[in-house]
């Protein structure tokens, strides 16, 4: 007679451990792939927004960049509706920092993690009549640095900065119109404090000596904006 022998509990436990290890090895690369895909989607969205900003300026007479969509507070316009907010009587933006005005530009409003894309514009480039609008002599006050201390400047005299607050989303405005918890690392805090300095550097995880950082920052340079305005015969 042939006797049939089943798996012992020890053998089944070994099989389960092996299967778990195999699944873990597959899932970790998949998670990394998903993160990379979201980063790529976000980078593409930011680059498209930069082009949309230039296109908007070209279509204005006299040329100017759009104002942000405000995220709260008083003044003209409605917060978090995707439309640029400015005061017609003065020609100035209600705020120079907020959401990208996605409805005005016809672009996406969120990054790869579903948070609103952030936008800061220099008043010298967003002012409109009756204020003086920008010319080839205009310079911005925004700058991008490698760290919060800004000892190394990556780019300066910028007209506009566009950014995603990355996977952790710290400081971002979510689609409900509320601000996510603020970051704790100095470099990420610099991108949420409302001043004219921003940080762009290599990402680093929480607990690293440099501090957590996963923001994705893109900027519009004065040279690029001026050259496109000249090519479109909008300046000088």
Z-matrix of the N, CA and C atoms (Angstrom, degrees):
N
C 1 1.462
C 2 1.528 1 110.47
N 3 1.336 2 116.10 1 145.30
C 4 1.456 3 121.41 2 177.33
C 5 1.518 4 108.96 3 -98.26
N 6 1.301 5 115.94 4 120.98
C 7 1.464 6 119.28 5 179.81
C 8 1.525 7 110.02 6 -90.01
N 9 1.312 8 117.03 7 141.05
C 10 1.476 9 122.70 8 177.79
C 11 1.519 10 109.57 9 -99.47
N 12 1.320 11 113.90 10 133.19
C 13 1.463 12 119.56 11 -177.16
C 14 1.526 13 109.53 12 -121.64
N 15 1.317 14 118.96 13 125.58
C 16 1.462 15 122.98 14 178.88
C 17 1.518 16 111.34 15 -88.78
N 18 1.342 17 114.79 16 178.13
C 19 1.458 18 120.44 17 177.15
C 20 1.522 19 109.87 18 -71.06
N 21 1.307 20 115.42 19 141.19
C 22 1.459 21 119.75 20 172.05
C 23 1.521 22 108.60 21 -81.87
N 24 1.321 23 116.73 22 164.91
C 25 1.468 24 120.68 23 179.10
C 26 1.521 25 111.21 24 -61.25
N 27 1.337 26 116.27 25 -36.31
C 28 1.460 27 119.82 26 179.60
C 29 1.523 28 110.40 27 -66.00
N 30 1.333 29 117.02 28 -42.62
C 31 1.459 30 120.97 29 -179.98
C 32 1.525 31 110.95 30 -64.90
N 33 1.338 32 115.93 31 -41.06
C 34 1.471 33 119.46 32 178.36
C 35 1.526 34 111.01 33 -64.97
N 36 1.319 35 116.03 34 -37.68
C 37 1.467 36 119.49 35 178.93
C 38 1.524 37 110.51 36 -64.52
N 39 1.351 38 116.05 37 -40.30
C 40 1.467 39 120.19 38 178.86
C 41 1.523 40 110.61 39 -63.94
N 42 1.340 41 115.89 40 -42.34
C 43 1.469 42 120.36 41 178.74
C 44 1.527 43 110.58 42 -61.60
N 45 1.316 44 116.51 43 -43.65
C 46 1.469 45 120.32 44 -179.58
C 47 1.526 46 111.04 45 -63.92
N 48 1.311 47 116.97 46 -39.02
C 49 1.461 48 120.60 47 177.88
C 50 1.527 49 110.36 48 -62.91
N 51 1.345 50 115.73 49 -44.62
C 52 1.468 51 120.19 50 179.86
C 53 1.519 52 110.73 51 -62.59
N 54 1.357 53 116.23 52 -45.39
C 55 1.472 54 120.39 53 178.81
C 56 1.523 55 110.21 54 -61.29
N 57 1.339 56 116.68 55 -40.78
C 58 1.467 57 119.88 56 178.85
C 59 1.512 58 112.40 57 -62.71
N 60 1.331 59 115.49 58 -40.79
C 61 1.459 60 119.34 59 178.63
C 62 1.520 61 111.33 60 -65.32
N 63 1.341 62 115.88 61 -40.59
C 64 1.461 63 119.59 62 179.37
C 65 1.517 64 111.41 63 -64.94
N 66 1.352 65 115.90 64 -43.95
C 67 1.469 66 119.35 65 179.07
C 68 1.524 67 111.06 66 -64.72
N 69 1.338 68 115.63 67 -40.01
C 70 1.461 69 119.05 68 178.21
C 71 1.506 70 111.90 69 -61.71
N 72 1.319 71 116.50 70 -39.24
C 73 1.455 72 120.74 71 178.30
C 74 1.509 73 112.73 72 -66.43
N 75 1.347 74 116.26 73 -29.85
C 76 1.464 75 119.73 74 178.12
C 77 1.517 76 112.04 75 -80.67
N 78 1.361 77 116.04 76 -38.73
C 79 1.454 78 120.08 77 -175.05
C 80 1.525 79 112.56 78 -71.49
N 81 1.309 80 118.10 79 -36.26
C 82 1.463 81 119.96 80 -178.87
C 83 1.522 82 112.53 81 -62.44
N 84 1.348 83 118.53 82 -47.25
C 85 1.470 84 118.15 83 175.53
C 86 1.523 85 112.30 84 -63.37
N 87 1.357 86 116.98 85 -34.09
C 88 1.457 87 120.02 86 179.34
C 89 1.524 88 110.29 87 -64.13
N 90 1.339 89 116.41 88 -42.50
C 91 1.466 90 120.28 89 177.93
C 92 1.525 91 110.85 90 -62.33
N 93 1.332 92 115.61 91 -41.76
C 94 1.468 93 119.65 92 178.84
C 95 1.519 94 110.77 93 -64.82
N 96 1.338 95 115.98 94 -37.57
C 97 1.466 96 119.86 95 178.32
C 98 1.520 97 111.07 96 -64.81
N 99 1.336 98 116.43 97 -40.18
C 100 1.464 99 120.13 98 179.28
C 101 1.528 100 110.88 99 -65.09
N 102 1.336 101 116.05 100 -40.82
C 103 1.466 102 119.66 101 177.33
C 104 1.526 103 110.69 102 -61.61
N 105 1.336 104 115.84 103 -44.42
C 106 1.456 105 119.83 104 -179.44
C 107 1.522 106 111.26 105 -65.01
N 108 1.333 107 116.34 106 -36.40
C 109 1.461 108 119.58 107 178.18
C 110 1.528 109 111.23 108 -64.51
N 111 1.325 110 116.13 109 -41.51
C 112 1.471 111 120.05 110 178.48
C 113 1.520 112 110.80 111 -65.65
N 114 1.325 113 116.25 112 -38.01
C 115 1.464 114 119.72 113 177.19
C 116 1.524 115 110.41 114 -63.24
N 117 1.335 116 116.43 115 -43.71
C 118 1.472 117 120.91 116 -179.84
C 119 1.521 118 111.13 117 -64.66
N 120 1.331 119 116.52 118 -42.01
C 121 1.472 120 121.00 119 178.27
C 122 1.520 121 110.25 120 -61.56
N 123 1.325 122 115.96 121 -42.31
C 124 1.465 123 120.76 122 -179.11
C 125 1.524 124 111.46 123 -67.46
N 126 1.334 125 116.41 124 -44.41
C 127 1.462 126 120.03 125 179.19
C 128 1.522 127 110.79 126 -60.50
N 129 1.331 128 116.40 127 -42.08
C 130 1.473 129 120.96 128 178.41
C 131 1.529 130 110.40 129 -62.92
N 132 1.338 131 116.76 130 -41.78
C 133 1.470 132 120.72 131 179.81
C 134 1.530 133 110.78 132 -63.76
N 135 1.332 134 117.05 133 -41.88
C 136 1.461 135 120.31 134 -179.92
C 137 1.523 136 111.38 135 -65.74
N 138 1.331 137 116.58 136 -39.82
C 139 1.469 138 119.96 137 178.07
C 140 1.527 139 111.08 138 -65.47
N 141 1.326 140 116.42 139 -39.02
C 142 1.471 141 120.22 140 178.18
C 143 1.520 142 110.70 141 -66.63
N 144 1.319 143 116.80 142 -37.04
C 145 1.470 144 120.45 143 177.86
C 146 1.521 145 110.31 144 -65.07
N 147 1.314 146 117.03 145 -40.69
C 148 1.469 147 119.72 146 178.17
C 149 1.525 148 110.49 147 -59.10
N 150 1.317 149 116.45 148 -42.87
C 151 1.468 150 120.03 149 177.35
C 152 1.524 151 111.18 150 -65.78
N 153 1.335 152 116.35 151 -37.53
C 154 1.463 153 120.41 152 179.04
C 155 1.524 154 111.42 153 -65.46
N 156 1.328 155 117.15 154 -36.09
C 157 1.469 156 121.15 155 176.88
C 158 1.526 157 110.57 156 -62.03
N 159 1.329 158 115.47 157 -44.44
C 160 1.469 159 119.47 158 178.34
C 161 1.522 160 110.41 159 -64.28
N 162 1.329 161 116.63 160 -43.54
C 163 1.461 162 120.45 161 178.98
C 164 1.512 163 112.68 162 -61.52
N 165 1.334 164 115.82 163 -39.24
C 166 1.465 165 120.25 164 177.09
C 167 1.526 166 110.16 165 -61.16
N 168 1.334 167 116.74 166 -47.77
C 169 1.465 168 120.84 167 -178.59
C 170 1.522 169 111.56 168 -60.89
N 171 1.323 170 116.45 169 -39.47
C 172 1.463 171 120.68 170 179.53
C 173 1.523 172 111.29 171 -62.45
N 174 1.333 173 116.06 172 -33.88
C 175 1.471 174 120.23 173 -176.21
C 176 1.527 175 113.58 174 -85.79
N 177 1.332 176 117.73 175 1.62
C 178 1.466 177 120.59 176 178.61
C 179 1.525 178 110.72 177 -101.96
N 180 1.330 179 116.13 178 144.89
C 181 1.466 180 121.26 179 176.69
C 182 1.530 181 109.17 180 -129.73
N 183 1.347 182 117.13 181 114.49
C 184 1.466 183 127.40 182 -8.97
C 185 1.520 184 110.67 183 -68.35
N 186 1.341 185 118.01 184 160.54
C 187 1.465 186 120.45 185 -174.50
C 188 1.523 187 112.98 186 -66.41
N 189 1.323 188 115.25 187 145.67
C 190 1.464 189 121.87 188 174.31
C 191 1.518 190 107.84 189 -162.69
N 192 1.323 191 115.75 190 158.16
C 193 1.457 192 121.53 191 175.95
C 194 1.521 193 110.15 192 -84.68
N 195 1.341 194 117.84 193 156.48
C 196 1.465 195 119.12 194 179.84
C 197 1.516 196 111.88 195 -72.83
N 198 1.320 197 115.03 196 156.84
C 199 1.461 198 121.06 197 172.54
C 200 1.529 199 109.38 198 -81.20
N 201 1.327 200 118.23 199 157.92
C 202 1.462 201 120.24 200 174.07
C 203 1.527 202 111.75 201 -68.31
N 204 1.307 203 114.98 202 160.87
C 205 1.462 204 122.47 203 166.80
C 206 1.522 205 106.13 204 -84.57
N 207 1.331 206 116.74 205 117.53
C 208 1.464 207 119.22 206 -175.90
C 209 1.523 208 110.85 207 -65.90
N 210 1.328 209 115.71 208 152.54
C 211 1.462 210 121.43 209 -179.06
C 212 1.526 211 112.53 210 -102.78
N 213 1.328 212 116.56 211 -1.34
C 214 1.460 213 120.90 212 178.67
C 215 1.509 214 109.83 213 169.73
N 216 1.321 215 117.01 214 -175.33
C 217 1.455 216 121.06 215 177.28
C 218 1.506 217 112.99 216 84.68
N 219 1.343 218 115.02 217 -179.76
C 220 1.457 219 121.05 218 -177.54
C 221 1.503 220 112.97 219 -89.10
N 222 1.323 221 115.07 220 -166.63
C 223 1.456 222 120.68 221 -179.53
C 224 1.510 223 112.41 222 94.01
N 225 1.322 224 115.19 223 -179.72
C 226 1.460 225 121.10 224 -176.21
C 227 1.530 226 111.08 225 -65.48
N 228 1.328 227 114.47 226 154.56
C 229 1.457 228 120.50 227 174.25
C 230 1.520 229 113.76 228 86.78
N 231 1.336 230 114.52 229 176.50
C 232 1.457 231 122.52 230 -178.40
C 233 1.520 232 109.42 231 -118.25
N 234 1.305 233 116.51 232 132.77
C 235 1.462 234 120.75 233 -178.27
C 236 1.519 235 111.58 234 -67.64
N 237 1.336 236 115.86 235 140.80
C 238 1.464 237 123.72 236 171.47
C 239 1.525 238 114.29 237 61.00
N 240 1.348 239 116.54 238 31.71
C 241 1.462 240 118.83 239 177.15
C 242 1.526 241 112.52 240 -105.55
N 243 1.325 242 117.27 241 0.47
C 244 1.461 243 120.69 242 177.28
C 245 1.506 244 115.16 243 84.73
N 246 1.323 245 118.14 244 -0.41
C 247 1.459 246 121.95 245 179.35
C 248 1.530 247 109.82 246 -101.73
N 249 1.329 248 116.79 247 140.98
C 250 1.460 249 119.30 248 178.11
C 251 1.528 250 109.80 249 -63.22
N 252 1.317 251 115.84 250 144.82
C 253 1.460 252 121.16 251 -177.16
C 254 1.529 253 110.12 252 -116.43
N 255 1.337 254 115.82 253 115.16
C 256 1.464 255 120.93 254 177.76
C 257 1.518 256 109.07 255 -143.59
N 258 1.317 257 114.98 256 161.68
C 259 1.457 258 121.41 257 -179.60
C 260 1.522 259 108.49 258 -98.59
N 261 1.306 260 117.25 259 116.63
C 262 1.468 261 121.79 260 -175.49
C 263 1.528 262 111.16 261 -60.31
N 264 1.324 263 117.06 262 -42.27
C 265 1.468 264 120.17 263 -174.96
C 266 1.525 265 112.15 264 -64.23
N 267 1.324 266 117.03 265 -36.18
C 268 1.465 267 119.77 266 -176.61
C 269 1.521 268 112.97 267 -98.31
N 270 1.316 269 117.29 268 -25.05
C 271 1.461 270 120.81 269 -177.16
C 272 1.515 271 113.46 270 81.06
N 273 1.330 272 117.86 271 9.63
C 274 1.461 273 122.25 272 -178.14
C 275 1.524 274 111.17 273 -105.61
N 276 1.325 275 115.99 274 153.82
C 277 1.459 276 121.13 275 174.63
C 278 1.528 277 110.24 276 -67.14
N 279 1.317 278 116.98 277 146.55
C 280 1.461 279 120.92 278 173.67
C 281 1.523 280 109.28 279 -63.77
N 282 1.318 281 115.80 280 -39.35
C 283 1.461 282 122.42 281 174.23
C 284 1.518 283 107.71 282 -146.03
N 285 1.313 284 116.81 283 150.30
C 286 1.457 285 119.54 284 179.17
C 287 1.524 286 112.57 285 -96.50
N 288 1.333 287 116.66 286 6.00
C 289 1.463 288 120.49 287 178.61
C 290 1.520 289 110.02 288 -145.18
N 291 1.328 290 115.71 289 133.63
C 292 1.460 291 120.80 290 -179.43
C 293 1.514 292 110.58 291 175.38
N 294 1.333 293 115.82 292 -148.46
C 295 1.462 294 120.15 293 176.08
C 296 1.523 295 110.53 294 -73.25
N 297 1.313 296 116.21 295 152.86
C 298 1.450 297 118.46 296 167.12
C 299 1.539 298 106.31 297 -63.46
N 300 1.339 299 119.00 298 134.11
C 301 1.468 300 119.79 299 -180.00
C 302 1.534 301 110.28 300 -76.08
N 303 1.317 302 115.49 301 77.63
C 304 1.462 303 121.19 302 -169.45
C 305 1.524 304 113.09 303 -64.07
N 306 1.318 305 117.46 304 -36.62
C 307 1.464 306 119.84 305 179.69
C 308 1.530 307 110.85 306 -69.43
N 309 1.324 308 116.72 307 -38.11
C 310 1.465 309 121.17 308 177.77
C 311 1.522 310 110.94 309 -64.78
N 312 1.336 311 116.68 310 -40.64
C 313 1.462 312 121.08 311 -175.98
C 314 1.523 313 113.50 312 -89.28
N 315 1.327 314 117.31 313 -19.40
C 316 1.462 315 120.10 314 -176.70
C 317 1.518 316 112.27 315 74.78
N 318 1.343 317 116.72 316 39.48
C 319 1.461 318 121.88 317 -179.03
C 320 1.531 319 109.01 318 -123.30
N 321 1.336 320 115.97 319 174.35
C 322 1.464 321 120.00 320 176.68
C 323 1.522 322 110.79 321 -67.55
N 324 1.313 323 115.89 322 151.08
C 325 1.466 324 119.80 323 -179.58
C 326 1.521 325 112.60 324 -97.61
N 327 1.338 326 117.62 325 -17.56
C 328 1.461 327 119.87 326 -172.37
C 329 1.526 328 111.64 327 -124.18
N 330 1.338 329 114.29 328 160.24
C 331 1.456 330 120.57 329 176.42
C 332 1.530 331 109.48 330 -89.71
N 333 1.327 332 116.65 331 -170.42
C 334 1.459 333 120.83 332 -177.29
C 335 1.511 334 114.22 333 -66.92
N 336 1.336 335 117.78 334 -12.33
C 337 1.463 336 122.07 335 179.96
C 338 1.527 337 111.95 336 -107.41
N 339 1.323 338 117.18 337 7.38
C 340 1.451 339 120.97 338 174.58
C 341 1.511 340 115.99 339 83.82
N 342 1.341 341 117.71 340 14.14
C 343 1.463 342 121.13 341 175.93
C 344 1.527 343 110.38 342 -102.43
N 345 1.324 344 116.31 343 154.78
C 346 1.458 345 121.37 344 -177.83
C 347 1.529 346 111.50 345 -66.24
N 348 1.311 347 115.08 346 141.38
C 349 1.461 348 121.36 347 178.12
C 350 1.527 349 108.81 348 -80.41
N 351 1.329 350 115.48 349 134.28
C 352 1.462 351 123.09 350 -172.24
C 353 1.533 352 110.62 351 -93.63
N 354 1.336 353 115.95 352 150.48
C 355 1.474 354 121.00 353 -174.83
C 356 1.513 355 110.03 354 -145.99
N 357 1.333 356 115.47 355 131.78
C 358 1.470 357 121.77 356 173.05
C 359 1.517 358 108.13 357 -127.10
N 360 1.327 359 117.11 358 131.35
C 361 1.460 360 121.62 359 179.85
C 362 1.524 361 109.32 360 -125.81
N 363 1.326 362 116.01 361 143.79
C 364 1.455 363 121.29 362 176.39
C 365 1.526 364 109.34 363 -80.70
N 366 1.342 365 116.64 364 136.10
C 367 1.469 366 121.17 365 -176.66
C 368 1.523 367 112.78 366 -60.28
N 369 1.335 368 117.40 367 -28.98
C 370 1.463 369 119.69 368 179.21
C 371 1.527 370 112.59 369 -62.68
N 372 1.339 371 115.90 370 -19.20
C 373 1.463 372 119.92 371 -178.13
C 374 1.528 373 113.00 372 -111.74
N 375 1.333 374 117.83 373 -10.98
C 376 1.468 375 120.06 374 179.48
C 377 1.521 376 112.87 375 -106.50
N 378 1.329 377 118.15 376 -13.26
C 379 1.461 378 120.44 377 178.96
C 380 1.524 379 111.19 378 -62.43
N 381 1.298 380 114.86 379 145.70
C 382 1.462 381 121.41 380 176.78
C 383 1.513 382 109.65 381 -132.71
N 384 1.312 383 117.06 382 175.85
C 385 1.469 384 121.44 383 -177.40
C 386 1.529 385 109.76 384 -55.02
N 387 1.341 386 118.87 385 137.93
C 388 1.462 387 128.84 386 11.88
C 389 1.535 388 114.71 387 -87.07
N 390 1.325 389 118.11 388 3.93
C 391 1.459 390 120.10 389 176.81
C 392 1.526 391 110.40 390 -76.10
N 393 1.314 392 115.94 391 165.17
C 394 1.459 393 121.06 392 177.54
C 395 1.521 394 108.90 393 -73.98
N 396 1.327 395 117.64 394 125.96
C 397 1.458 396 121.27 395 179.12
C 398 1.525 397 110.51 396 -89.51
N 399 1.325 398 116.03 397 168.99
C 400 1.460 399 117.91 398 -170.68
C 401 1.517 400 112.73 399 -73.34
N 402 1.331 401 113.70 400 153.42
C 403 1.459 402 122.57 401 179.31
C 404 1.531 403 107.73 402 -135.82
N 405 1.319 404 116.70 403 -176.12
C 406 1.455 405 120.45 404 178.27
C 407 1.527 406 111.64 405 -66.72
N 408 1.319 407 116.76 406 -15.16
C 409 1.469 408 120.52 407 178.97
C 410 1.528 409 111.99 408 -89.44
N 411 1.322 410 117.66 409 -7.59
C 412 1.474 411 120.63 410 -176.55
C 413 1.526 412 111.36 411 -73.21
N 414 1.314 413 115.63 412 143.78
C 415 1.458 414 121.44 413 173.83
C 416 1.520 415 109.14 414 -133.00
N 417 1.327 416 115.21 415 149.17
C 418 1.449 417 120.08 416 179.49
C 419 1.518 418 112.20 417 -91.98
N 420 1.314 419 115.62 418 170.57
C 421 1.468 420 121.63 419 180.00
C 422 1.526 421 111.89 420 -111.71
N 423 1.313 422 117.34 421 -4.74
C 424 1.467 423 120.44 422 -177.46
C 425 1.527 424 110.24 423 -80.02
N 426 1.348 425 115.34 424 146.95
C 427 1.455 426 118.61 425 175.35
C 428 1.527 427 110.16 426 -144.84
N 429 1.331 428 115.03 427 153.82
C 430 1.456 429 122.36 428 178.58
C 431 1.525 430 107.75 429 -116.33
N 432 1.326 431 115.60 430 131.26
C 433 1.462 432 121.37 431 -175.67
C 434 1.528 433 110.18 432 -123.41
N 435 1.329 434 116.03 433 169.21
C 436 1.459 435 121.12 434 178.96
C 437 1.524 436 112.31 435 -82.64
N 438 1.322 437 116.97 436 -24.87
C 439 1.466 438 121.53 437 179.00
C 440 1.520 439 109.23 438 -143.73
N 441 1.327 440 115.34 439 170.67
C 442 1.462 441 120.43 440 179.37
C 443 1.519 442 112.04 441 -62.37
N 444 1.339 443 117.13 442 -30.64
C 445 1.466 444 120.63 443 179.66
C 446 1.518 445 112.24 444 -70.26
N 447 1.324 446 116.79 445 -19.63
C 448 1.468 447 123.94 446 176.37
C 449 1.533 448 112.58 447 58.86
N 450 1.328 449 116.53 448 36.09
C 451 1.461 450 119.93 449 175.26
C 452 1.529 451 111.12 450 -74.88
N 453 1.330 452 116.32 451 -25.03
C 454 1.462 453 121.45 452 175.44
C 455 1.518 454 108.74 453 -119.68
N 456 1.328 455 116.57 454 115.86
C 457 1.462 456 121.99 455 -177.58
C 458 1.527 457 109.56 456 -94.75
N 459 1.317 458 115.95 457 126.63
C 460 1.466 459 122.20 458 178.45
C 461 1.522 460 110.66 459 -83.87
N 462 1.332 461 116.73 460 -41.80
C 463 1.467 462 122.13 461 179.36
C 464 1.520 463 108.32 462 -156.88
N 465 1.337 464 116.44 463 144.47
C 466 1.467 465 119.18 464 179.09
C 467 1.521 466 110.98 465 -140.51
N 468 1.332 467 115.71 466 -178.82
C 469 1.473 468 124.99 467 -174.87
C 470 1.529 469 110.62 468 48.77
N 471 1.330 470 116.51 469 43.25
C 472 1.465 471 121.71 470 -174.67
C 473 1.527 472 112.05 471 -87.40
N 474 1.328 473 117.31 472 142.14
C 475 1.462 474 120.98 473 173.85
C 476 1.531 475 113.34 474 -75.74
N 477 1.352 476 117.17 475 -33.24
C 478 1.462 477 119.47 476 -174.68
C 479 1.522 478 111.34 477 -155.57
N 480 1.337 479 115.11 478 149.82
C 481 1.463 480 123.03 479 174.87
C 482 1.527 481 107.92 480 -130.05
N 483 1.338 482 115.84 481 136.22
C 484 1.463 483 122.34 482 179.44
C 485 1.516 484 107.12 483 -123.95
N 486 1.340 485 117.68 484 137.18
C 487 1.457 486 117.24 485 -178.04
C 488 1.521 487 113.69 486 -153.10
N 489 1.333 488 112.49 487 154.36
C 490 1.462 489 122.69 488 170.49
C 491 1.518 490 107.22 489 -109.38
N 492 1.334 491 116.21 490 143.47
C 493 1.455 492 119.78 491 178.28
C 494 1.526 493 112.76 492 -87.77
N 495 1.315 494 116.26 493 15.68
C 496 1.452 495 121.73 494 169.08
C 497 1.513 496 115.64 495 71.05
N 498 1.341 497 113.73 496 -167.81
C 499 1.463 498 121.21 497 -175.21
C 500 1.524 499 112.00 498 -61.74
N 501 1.341 500 117.75 499 -42.26
C 502 1.473 501 118.19 500 -178.03
C 503 1.529 502 112.30 501 -72.97
N 504 1.331 503 117.11 502 -22.70
C 505 1.472 504 120.90 503 175.22
C 506 1.506 505 115.21 504 65.95
N 507 1.330 506 118.13 505 14.47
C 508 1.460 507 120.05 506 -177.26
C 509 1.526 508 111.31 507 -64.44
N 510 1.341 509 115.77 508 124.66
C 511 1.452 510 121.71 509 178.37
C 512 1.511 511 114.56 510 89.54
N 513 1.335 512 117.53 511 -8.44
C 514 1.468 513 120.89 512 -177.54
C 515 1.522 514 111.32 513 -75.40
N 516 1.323 515 115.00 514 156.31
C 517 1.465 516 121.37 515 169.39
C 518 1.526 517 107.09 516 -88.87
N 519 1.322 518 116.78 517 124.40
C 520 1.458 519 119.39 518 179.16
C 521 1.529 520 110.74 519 -86.21
N 522 1.317 521 117.15 520 176.09
C 523 1.470 522 120.54 521 -174.48
C 524 1.529 523 112.68 522 -70.15
N 525 1.326 524 117.18 523 -11.43
C 526 1.470 525 120.38 524 173.94
C 527 1.529 526 111.02 525 -83.53
N 528 1.341 527 116.44 526 -4.62
C 529 1.460 528 120.48 527 179.76
C 530 1.511 529 113.98 528 86.60
N 531 1.327 530 116.94 529 11.53
C 532 1.458 531 121.39 530 179.89
C 533 1.528 532 110.49 531 -106.20
N 534 1.325 533 116.16 532 153.08
C 535 1.459 534 119.71 533 178.23
C 536 1.519 535 110.43 534 -86.91
N 537 1.328 536 115.45 535 132.00
C 538 1.461 537 120.84 536 174.57
C 539 1.530 538 110.09 537 -67.50
N 540 1.329 539 117.92 538 165.18
C 541 1.474 540 120.56 539 176.65
C 542 1.522 541 111.38 540 -53.43
N 543 1.322 542 116.25 541 143.67
C 544 1.460 543 121.25 542 -179.35
C 545 1.523 544 111.08 543 -73.48
N 546 1.327 545 116.86 544 152.51
C 547 1.464 546 119.58 545 177.38
C 548 1.523 547 110.95 546 -71.93
N 549 1.318 548 115.57 547 168.09
C 550 1.460 549 120.76 548 177.15
C 551 1.526 550 111.96 549 -111.48
N 552 1.326 551 118.05 550 -18.66
C 553 1.469 552 119.86 551 -179.45
C 554 1.528 553 109.44 552 -80.21
N 555 1.329 554 118.06 553 141.36
C 556 1.472 555 121.99 554 -176.98
C 557 1.529 556 113.49 555 -57.76
N 558 1.327 557 117.18 556 -39.53
C 559 1.470 558 119.47 557 -176.90
C 560 1.518 559 111.47 558 -67.36
N 561 1.342 560 117.62 559 -41.34
C 562 1.466 561 119.64 560 177.30
C 563 1.526 562 111.02 561 -71.53
N 564 1.317 563 117.64 562 -34.28
C 565 1.464 564 120.31 563 177.46
C 566 1.525 565 111.33 564 -61.61
N 567 1.333 566 116.69 565 -35.21
C 568 1.467 567 120.98 566 179.31
C 569 1.520 568 111.39 567 -58.99
N 570 1.328 569 117.20 568 -30.63
C 571 1.462 570 120.98 569 -179.50
C 572 1.525 571 113.20 570 -83.89
N 573 1.337 572 117.09 571 2.14
C 574 1.471 573 120.24 572 179.84
C 575 1.519 574 113.15 573 -124.12
N 576 1.354 575 118.11 574 -1.85
C 577 1.468 576 119.57 575 -169.41
C 578 1.525 577 114.67 576 -88.43
N 579 1.342 578 118.02 577 0.17
C 580 1.452 579 120.34 578 173.87
C 581 1.507 580 116.14 579 80.58
N 582 1.350 581 118.57 580 4.20
C 583 1.457 582 118.12 581 177.93
C 584 1.526 583 110.61 582 -95.09
N 585 1.317 584 117.02 583 -169.18
C 586 1.467 585 120.45 584 -171.18
C 587 1.528 586 113.53 585 -91.74
N 588 1.345 587 118.39 586 1.49
C 589 1.459 588 121.93 587 178.58
C 590 1.523 589 110.97 588 -100.96
N 591 1.334 590 116.24 589 140.07
C 592 1.453 591 122.83 590 175.80
C 593 1.522 592 108.62 591 -132.50
N 594 1.323 593 116.39 592 158.56
C 595 1.461 594 121.72 593 179.59
C 596 1.521 595 109.95 594 -118.18
N 597 1.326 596 115.56 595 135.45
C 598 1.462 597 122.51 596 172.23
C 599 1.523 598 107.44 597 -134.86
N 600 1.322 599 116.29 598 120.25
C 601 1.467 600 120.23 599 -179.52
C 602 1.519 601 110.49 600 -155.46
N 603 1.331 602 115.21 601 178.82
C 604 1.459 603 121.64 602 178.74
C 605 1.526 604 109.99 603 -63.22
N 606 1.336 605 117.86 604 134.66
C 607 1.473 606 120.05 605 179.15
C 608 1.528 607 111.94 606 -60.74
N 609 1.324 608 116.15 607 149.11
C 610 1.456 609 121.86 608 175.60
C 611 1.527 610 108.49 609 -146.46
N 612 1.332 611 117.36 610 145.22
C 613 1.465 612 120.46 611 -176.13
C 614 1.521 613 113.00 612 -78.21
N 615 1.316 614 115.08 613 168.03
C 616 1.467 615 120.36 614 175.44
C 617 1.516 616 109.16 615 -61.55
N 618 1.320 617 116.36 616 139.80
C 619 1.456 618 121.30 617 179.88
C 620 1.512 619 114.75 618 89.98
N 621 1.335 620 116.96 619 -5.87
C 622 1.459 621 119.30 620 178.83
C 623 1.531 622 109.72 621 -75.71
N 624 1.352 623 117.64 622 156.49
C 625 1.475 624 119.95 623 -179.82
C 626 1.526 625 113.13 624 -56.57
N 627 1.340 626 117.15 625 -33.52
C 628 1.463 627 120.38 626 -179.59
C 629 1.522 628 112.64 627 -80.77
N 630 1.327 629 117.38 628 -10.49
C 631 1.453 630 121.01 629 -176.82
C 632 1.518 631 111.44 630 89.78
N 633 1.302 632 116.43 631 159.08
C 634 1.464 633 120.97 632 -178.69
C 635 1.535 634 110.51 633 -67.25
N 636 1.333 635 115.68 634 138.35
C 637 1.466 636 119.76 635 177.17
C 638 1.523 637 109.39 636 -157.98
N 639 1.330 638 116.24 637 122.81
C 640 1.475 639 119.82 638 174.97
C 641 1.530 640 112.15 639 -142.09
N 642 1.342 641 116.95 640 15.81
C 643 1.463 642 120.43 641 177.60
C 644 1.530 643 110.14 642 -66.28
N 645 1.325 644 115.50 643 148.45
C 646 1.466 645 121.82 644 175.77
C 647 1.523 646 107.34 645 -117.76
N 648 1.324 647 116.38 646 117.25
C 649 1.467 648 121.44 647 -170.59
C 650 1.527 649 110.35 648 -119.63
N 651 1.335 650 115.65 649 131.23
C 652 1.464 651 123.35 650 176.59
C 653 1.519 652 107.33 651 -127.50
N 654 1.322 653 117.40 652 145.75
C 655 1.456 654 119.45 653 -179.68
C 656 1.522 655 111.07 654 -135.18
N 657 1.323 656 114.00 655 156.81
C 658 1.459 657 122.70 656 176.21
C 659 1.520 658 107.36 657 -104.83
N 660 1.314 659 117.04 658 120.62
C 661 1.465 660 120.43 659 -178.20
C 662 1.523 661 111.09 660 -86.79
N 663 1.312 662 115.64 661 154.37
C 664 1.461 663 120.85 662 177.20
C 665 1.519 664 111.04 663 -62.05
N 666 1.339 665 116.57 664 -41.27
C 667 1.461 666 120.40 665 -178.97
C 668 1.514 667 112.31 666 -60.89
N 669 1.333 668 116.82 667 -44.50
C 670 1.465 669 120.36 668 179.44
C 671 1.519 670 111.09 669 -65.24
N 672 1.333 671 116.81 670 -45.64
C 673 1.462 672 120.38 671 -179.33
C 674 1.528 673 110.79 672 -62.18
N 675 1.320 674 116.70 673 -45.76
C 676 1.466 675 120.20 674 -179.66
C 677 1.531 676 111.40 675 -61.54
N 678 1.328 677 116.52 676 -44.33
C 679 1.464 678 119.32 677 -177.47
C 680 1.519 679 111.21 678 -64.52
N 681 1.324 680 116.68 679 -38.14
C 682 1.474 681 119.40 680 178.47
C 683 1.522 682 111.60 681 -70.34
N 684 1.327 683 117.07 682 -34.42
C 685 1.467 684 119.49 683 176.90
C 686 1.536 685 110.70 684 -68.21
N 687 1.304 686 116.86 685 -38.91
C 688 1.475 687 120.97 686 178.55
C 689 1.530 688 109.56 687 -66.87
N 690 1.330 689 117.30 688 -43.29
C 691 1.467 690 121.30 689 179.51
C 692 1.516 691 111.28 690 -61.44
N 693 1.345 692 115.75 691 -35.13
C 694 1.472 693 120.21 692 179.69
C 695 1.516 694 111.89 693 -86.14
N 696 1.316 695 117.38 694 3.22
C 697 1.472 696 124.51 695 179.72
C 698 1.529 697 112.02 696 60.70
N 699 1.356 698 114.95 697 34.68
C 700 1.474 699 120.38 698 174.85
C 701 1.529 700 111.68 699 -96.50
N 702 1.309 701 116.42 700 -19.43
C 703 1.469 702 123.51 701 174.28
C 704 1.522 703 107.62 702 -137.55
N 705 1.345 704 120.39 703 153.20
C 706 1.462 705 124.34 704 2.83
C 707 1.527 706 110.80 705 -78.12
